[in-house]
Amino acid sequence: MRPLTVADLNPAILKVQYAVRGELAIKAEELREKLQSEGHNLPFRKVISSNIGNPQQKGLDQPYLTFIRQVAALMEYPPLADIVKDKWPQDVLDRAKELQAEIGSIGAYSHSKGVPLIRKHVAKFIEERDGYPSDPEDIFLTAGASAGVSLILNVLITPNVTGVLIPIPQYPLYTATLAQFSGVALPYHLSEPNGWSTSLDEIKSALAKAEKDGVVPRALVVINPGNPTGAILDKSTMQDLVRLCEEHSLVLLADEVYQANLHRPDTHPFHSFKQVVRELNSPIPLFSFHSISKGVKGECGRRGGYFECTNISDEVRALLYKMASVTLCPPLSGQIGVDCLVRPPRPNDPSYPLWKRETDTIHEALRHRTQLMAQRLNSLPGVSCVDSPGALYLYPKLELPDKAVEEARRLGKQPDELYALQLLEETGICVVPGSGFGQKDGEHHYRLTCLCPGVEEYVSALENFHLKFLKKYGGL
């Protein structure tokens, strides 16, 4: 029998690249394993996974929210209610009882779009957030926002014909998924000197190039707050983007998973695209994505999220349901997490004081780390960093010495990849090079999270490495 080889596989998957879990993440795991052996001779005591927004990962250890875990525990093992009935808050017990009456065992499949009651709760959350109605039938619960993005791109793309406008820098999910389904990425650059703002002129240039290349633009992706940039769109820009979608008959994909990660909400508030579309009475098709993985929940492993359809016909929605049915249903543990996301404790609930204390503590830690890290990075020679008003990351720009660029070229690597690899090998800090997110020719960046505890030690290690790197390659 002839063995299975790479040549037998779908050629599209060979084009899939996902930098967040790429070479550096693999190398980090190897180093983490090596640290367990005696006499390892590594110059650091631990590997710090600053490459991915995974708050509860071992080593980052963001605390879970008690309310979510208590509800989840009761859903996993209902007899627990009899054991904790005089120890846990009554609103936790009531929530679990309500969900159990609707769902039964979470070991069973649910509706392919998600538990109907939870979809009703999501719709109510959206109505209260935006001030406009939301229909539970327009809600699809998903295994994290990524699964929803993949589903929508799959149904939108005609292979090698359909183009999708994506911001640069972008979360690699989009280029990876486009490669998987043989879609055409149409990049538009964000403006770093203007705080990573979105430029309509850049998008119009990308549209013109697509027309020249014979590509049919079908959709516009907007990540707000931004990943990796942390930028937050103002409402005027959002209105312009909606009008541009009208003009060019584009579907708008609004990735809004960081909507609760606002470090300066008084000056940089979040507005949803659903709200803007309704305010303008716009007919554009809109898919809006949210997740339990970000915000202050950090429940990445539960795989819970949703998307809402706005201005989507019944016929198209029926086809989306058909495709969702192929995977039967999203994980029930994730759906329970979504219910807790959209229905947190209210001020008069017994769980509220602890929930408020826990969430305020996490928000403040993220704000403090982001501000401190941006300030310290900006003090380094050859580094400039936008102080992100949102999300979980910073995305500093590097001015690398010519000798470092030449060395990277000799090794067949991007210059910021060389920088990131040496940073990992010398400090144990794992980041993602900017080449994995996209950037202008000749520019160099890296993304790091603001999730790492012990921020003073962490930033000091970044500073010391950077100065050594510049000295090594003649930049000082």
C-alpha positions in Angstrom: 0.0 0.0 0.0 1.2 3.5 -0.9 1.6 5.6 2.3 -0.3 8.9 2.8 2.0 11.9 1.9 1.6 15.6 1.9 1.1 15.5 -1.9 -2.2 13.6 -1.3 -3.6 16.4 0.9 -5.7 19.4 0.0 -3.2 21.9 -1.4 -5.0 24.8 0.3 -3.9 23.7 3.7 -0.2 24.1 2.8 -0.9 27.8 2.5 -2.4 28.1 6.0 -0.1 30.0 8.4 -1.0 30.8 12.1 1.8 32.7 13.7 0.3 32.8 17.2 0.9 29.0 17.5 3.8 28.9 15.0 7.5 28.3 15.3 8.0 30.4 18.5 5.2 28.8 20.4 6.6 25.3 19.5 10.1 26.4 20.6 8.6 27.8 23.8 7.1 24.4 24.7 10.4 22.7 24.0 12.2 25.1 26.4 9.4 24.6 29.0 10.1 20.9 28.8 13.8 21.4 29.0 13.4 23.4 32.2 12.1 20.3 33.9 15.5 18.5 33.5 18.4 18.9 35.9 21.4 20.8 34.5 19.5 22.5 31.7 21.8 25.5 31.7 19.0 27.8 30.4 19.5 31.5 31.4 15.9 31.8 32.8 13.7 30.1 35.4 10.4 29.9 33.5 8.9 30.4 30.0 6.4 33.3 29.8 3.7 32.8 27.2 3.2 36.3 26.1 2.3 35.2 22.6 -1.4 34.5 23.0 -4.4 36.0 24.8 -5.0 33.0 27.0 -5.5 34.6 30.4 -5.9 31.5 32.6 -3.0 29.7 31.1 -0.5 28.2 33.6 2.1 30.9 34.3 -0.3 33.8 33.6 -2.9 32.5 36.1 -5.6 35.2 35.7 -8.2 34.2 38.4 -11.4 32.8 37.2 -14.7 34.5 38.1 -16.4 32.6 40.9 -19.9 33.1 39.6 -19.1 31.4 36.3 -17.4 28.5 37.9 -20.1 27.9 40.4 -22.8 27.9 37.8 -20.7 25.6 35.6 -20.1 23.2 38.5 -23.8 22.9 39.2 -24.5 22.2 35.5 -21.8 19.5 35.4 -23.1 17.8 38.6 -26.6 18.8 39.6 -26.6 16.9 42.9 -24.0 19.4 44.1 -26.8 21.8 44.7 -27.9 19.8 47.8 -24.4 20.0 49.2 -23.9 23.8 48.7 -27.4 25.1 49.1 -26.5 26.9 52.4 -23.0 27.9 51.3 -23.3 29.3 47.7 -25.3 32.4 46.8 -28.9 31.9 45.9 -28.7 33.5 42.5 -26.1 30.9 41.5 -28.4 28.1 42.6 -31.4 29.8 40.8 -29.4 30.3 37.6 -28.3 26.6 37.4 -31.9 25.4 38.2 -33.3 27.6 35.4 -30.7 26.3 32.9 -31.1 22.7 33.9 -34.9 23.0 33.4 -34.2 24.2 29.9 -31.3 22.0 28.9 -31.4 18.9 31.0 -28.0 17.1 30.9 -25.2 19.1 29.3 -24.0 15.7 28.1 -26.7 15.8 25.4 -26.6 17.7 22.1 -28.4 21.0 22.0 -30.1 22.8 19.1 -27.5 23.4 16.4 -27.8 27.2 16.8 -27.5 26.8 20.6 -29.9 26.5 23.5 -33.0 28.6 22.6 -33.2 30.1 26.1 -29.5 31.2 26.0 -30.0 32.8 22.6 -32.9 34.8 24.1 -30.6 36.0 26.8 -28.0 37.0 24.2 -30.6 38.9 22.3 -31.6 40.8 25.4 -28.0 41.6 26.2 -27.6 43.1 22.7 -30.8 45.1 23.1 -29.7 46.6 26.4 -26.2 47.3 25.0 -27.3 49.0 21.8 -30.9 50.2 22.4 -32.2 48.4 19.4 -34.2 45.1 19.1 -32.4 41.8 18.6 -34.1 38.6 17.5 -33.0 35.3 19.1 -33.4 33.6 15.7 -30.6 35.9 14.4 -28.2 34.5 17.1 -25.9 31.5 16.5 -23.9 30.2 19.5 -20.5 28.9 18.5 -17.4 27.1 19.8 -15.7 30.4 20.4 -15.8 33.4 18.0 -13.2 31.7 15.7 -15.7 29.0 14.8 -18.3 31.6 13.8 -15.7 33.5 11.7 -14.8 30.3 9.9 -18.4 29.4 9.2 -19.2 32.8 7.7 -16.0 33.0 5.6 -16.7 29.5 4.4 -20.2 30.4 3.1 -19.1 33.7 1.6 -16.1 32.5 -0.4 -16.1 31.2 -4.0 -12.6 29.7 -4.2 -9.9 31.9 -6.0 -12.5 34.5 -6.8 -13.8 36.1 -3.6 -11.8 38.8 -1.9 -12.1 39.7 1.8 -10.7 43.0 3.0 -8.6 42.5 6.2 -6.8 45.0 8.3 -3.0 45.0 8.5 -1.8 44.2 11.1 -4.5 41.5 11.6 -5.3 38.5 13.8 -3.9 35.6 11.8 -7.2 33.7 12.0 -8.3 35.7 9.0 -5.5 35.0 6.6 -5.4 31.4 7.8 -9.1 30.8 7.2 -8.9 32.6 3.8 -6.1 30.3 2.8 -8.0 27.3 4.0 -11.1 28.1 1.8 -9.0 29.6 -1.1 -10.3 33.1 -0.6 -8.2 36.1 -1.6 -7.0 38.4 1.2 -7.3 42.1 0.3 -5.1 43.9 2.9 -5.7 47.5 4.0 -3.1 49.1 6.3 -4.0 50.8 9.6 -2.2 54.0 10.4 0.3 53.6 13.2 1.3 57.3 13.4 -2.4 58.0 14.1 -2.8 55.4 16.8 -3.5 52.5 14.4 -6.6 54.3 13.0 -8.6 52.9 10.1 -8.2 54.8 6.8 -11.0 54.8 4.2 -8.5 55.7 1.6 -6.5 52.6 2.3 -9.7 50.5 1.9 -10.6 52.2 -1.3 -7.1 51.6 -2.7 -7.4 47.9 -1.8 -10.8 47.8 -3.6 -9.4 49.4 -6.7 -6.5 46.9 -6.7 -8.9 44.0 -6.4 -10.9 45.2 -9.4 -7.7 45.5 -11.4 -6.7 42.0 -10.4 -10.1 40.5 -11.3 -11.0 39.7 -7.7 -14.6 40.1 -6.4 -14.6 41.9 -3.0 -17.3 40.3 -0.9 -16.7 41.3 2.7 -14.9 43.8 5.0 -13.4 42.6 8.3 -13.1 45.1 11.1 -11.5 44.2 14.5 -12.8 46.6 17.2 -11.1 46.9 19.6 -8.1 45.9 17.5 -5.9 42.8 17.6 -2.9 43.2 17.8 -3.2 47.0 18.0 -5.7 47.7 20.7 -7.1 50.6 18.7 -10.8 51.5 19.3 -12.9 53.0 16.4 -14.7 56.3 17.0 -18.3 56.4 15.9 -17.7 58.7 13.0 -15.2 56.3 11.4 -17.7 53.4 12.0 -20.4 55.4 10.1 -18.0 56.0 7.2 -17.2 52.3 7.1 -20.9 51.4 7.0 -21.5 53.8 4.1 -18.5 52.4 2.3 -20.0 48.9 2.6 -23.3 50.2 1.2 -21.5 51.8 -1.7 -19.5 48.6 -2.6 -22.1 46.0 -1.6 -19.8 44.5 1.1 -20.8 42.2 3.9 -19.4 43.6 7.2 -17.7 41.2 9.6 -17.4 42.9 13.0 -14.9 41.1 15.3 -15.9 42.6 18.7 -14.5 40.0 21.1 -12.5 42.7 23.1 -15.5 45.0 23.6 -15.1 44.7 27.4 -11.4 45.3 27.4 -11.4 49.1 27.7 -8.5 50.7 29.5 -9.8 54.3 29.1 -13.5 54.0 28.6 -14.2 57.7 29.3 -12.2 58.8 26.3 -12.2 55.6 24.2 -15.7 54.0 24.6 -16.8 51.0 22.6 -19.7 51.2 20.1 -21.0 48.2 18.3 -21.5 48.1 14.6 -25.0 46.8 15.2 -25.8 50.0 16.9 -24.3 52.1 14.1 -26.0 50.2 11.4 -29.4 50.7 13.1 -28.8 54.4 13.8 -28.0 54.9 10.1 -30.9 52.6 9.1 -28.4 50.9 6.8 -29.3 47.8 4.8 -25.8 46.3 4.9 -25.4 42.6 5.8 -23.6 42.5 9.2 -22.2 39.6 11.2 -21.1 40.6 14.7 -18.9 38.2 16.8 -18.3 37.9 20.6 -16.6 35.4 22.9 -16.2 34.3 26.5 -12.4 34.0 25.9 -11.6 37.7 26.3 -12.9 40.5 28.4 -12.2 39.6 32.1 -13.7 36.1 31.7 -10.7 34.5 30.0 -12.6 31.2 29.6 -10.8 30.2 26.5 -10.8 26.5 27.0 -14.6 26.3 27.2 -15.0 27.4 23.6 -18.0 29.7 23.9 -19.1 32.5 21.7 -21.8 33.8 19.4 -22.5 35.8 16.2 -25.5 37.9 15.4 -26.9 38.3 11.9 -28.2 41.7 11.0 -30.0 42.4 7.6 -29.5 38.8 6.6 -32.4 37.2 4.6 -34.3 34.1 5.9 -32.9 32.1 2.9 -29.3 32.9 3.8 -29.9 32.3 7.5 -31.4 28.9 6.7 -28.2 28.0 4.8 -26.1 29.1 7.8 -28.2 26.9 10.0 -27.7 24.0 7.6 -23.9 24.5 7.8 -24.0 24.8 11.6 -25.9 21.6 11.8 -23.0 19.7 10.2 -21.1 20.0 13.5 -24.3 19.2 15.5 -24.0 21.9 18.2 -21.5 24.1 20.0 -20.1 22.8 23.3 -22.6 23.0 26.1 -19.9 24.2 28.6 -19.2 27.1 26.3 -22.9 27.9 25.9 -23.2 28.0 29.7 -20.3 30.4 29.7 -22.1 32.6 27.1 -25.1 32.8 29.4 -22.9 34.0 32.2 -21.3 36.5 29.9 -24.5 38.1 28.8 -26.3 37.7 32.3 -23.7 38.6 34.9 -24.8 39.2 38.5 -26.8 42.4 38.9 -26.3 45.0 41.7 -29.0 43.5 44.0 -27.9 39.9 43.5 -26.0 38.0 46.3 -23.1 37.2 43.9 -22.7 40.8 42.8 -20.3 42.2 45.4 -17.7 39.4 44.8 -18.2 39.5 41.0 -17.7 43.3 41.1 -14.6 43.0 43.2 -13.1 40.3 41.0 -13.8 42.0 37.7 -12.6 45.4 38.9 -9.3 43.8 40.0 -8.7 42.3 36.6 -9.6 45.4 34.7 -7.3 47.5 36.9 -4.4 45.0 36.5 -4.8 45.1 32.7 -4.9 48.9 32.6 -1.8 49.2 34.9 0.2 46.7 32.9 -0.7 48.2 29.6 0.3 51.7 30.7 3.5 50.7 32.4 4.7 48.5 29.6 3.9 51.1 26.9 5.8 53.8 28.9 8.9 51.6 29.5 9.0 50.3 25.9 8.8 53.9 24.5 11.8 54.8 26.6 14.0 52.3 24.8 16.2 53.3 21.8 14.7 52.1 18.6 11.3 51.3 20.0 8.0 53.1 19.6 4.7 51.8 21.0 1.2 53.0 20.8 -0.4 53.0 24.3 -3.3 50.8 23.5 -6.7 52.0 24.8 -8.2 48.5 24.4 -7.8 44.7 24.0 -5.0 42.7 25.7 -1.9 43.6 23.7 0.8 46.0 22.8 2.4 46.1 19.4 5.7 47.9 19.6 7.6 48.9 16.4 11.4 48.1 16.2 14.1 50.0 14.4 16.6 47.1 13.9 20.3 47.6 13.0 21.3 46.7 9.5 23.5 43.9 10.8 20.5 42.3 12.4 18.5 42.5 9.2 21.4 41.0 7.3 21.8 38.2 9.8 18.1 37.4 9.6 18.3 37.3 5.8 21.3 34.9 6.0 19.2 32.6 8.3 16.2 32.7 6.0 14.1 34.5 8.6 12.3 37.8 9.0 14.2 40.4 11.1 11.5 40.6 13.8 11.4 36.8 13.9 15.1 36.7 14.6 14.6 39.2 17.4 11.7 37.2 18.9 13.6 33.9 18.7 16.6 35.4 20.5 14.3 37.0 23.1 12.8 33.6 23.8 16.1 31.9 24.0 17.7 34.4 26.3 14.7 35.4 28.6 12.1 32.7 28.2 9.6 35.4 27.0 7.6 34.2 24.0 6.1 36.9 21.7 4.8 36.9 18.2 6.8 38.7 15.5 5.0 41.3 13.5 5.6 39.5 10.3 3.0 37.0 11.5 0.3 39.8 11.6 1.3 41.7 8.4 3.2 45.0 8.2 4.6 47.4 5.7 7.7 46.4 3.8 10.8 47.3 5.8 9.0 47.6 9.1 9.4 45.3 12.2 7.1 44.8 15.2 6.1 42.2 17.8 3.0 41.6 19.7 3.0 40.8 23.4 0.2 40.4 25.9 -0.5 42.5 28.9 -1.6 39.4 30.9 1.8 38.6 32.5 2.0 38.9 36.3 5.2 40.3 37.9 5.2 43.1 35.3 8.3 44.9 36.7 10.5 41.8 36.3 8.9 41.0 33.0 9.5 44.5 31.5 13.0 44.6 32.9 13.8 41.4 31.1 12.5 43.0 27.8 14.5 46.1 28.4 17.8 44.3 29.2 17.4 42.0 26.2 16.7 44.9 23.8 19.8 46.8 24.8 22.0 43.7 24.5 20.5 42.9 21.1 21.2 46.5 19.8 24.8 46.3 21.2 25.3 42.8 19.6 24.3 44.1 16.1 25.9 47.6 16.3 22.7 49.5 17.1 24.2 51.3 20.1 
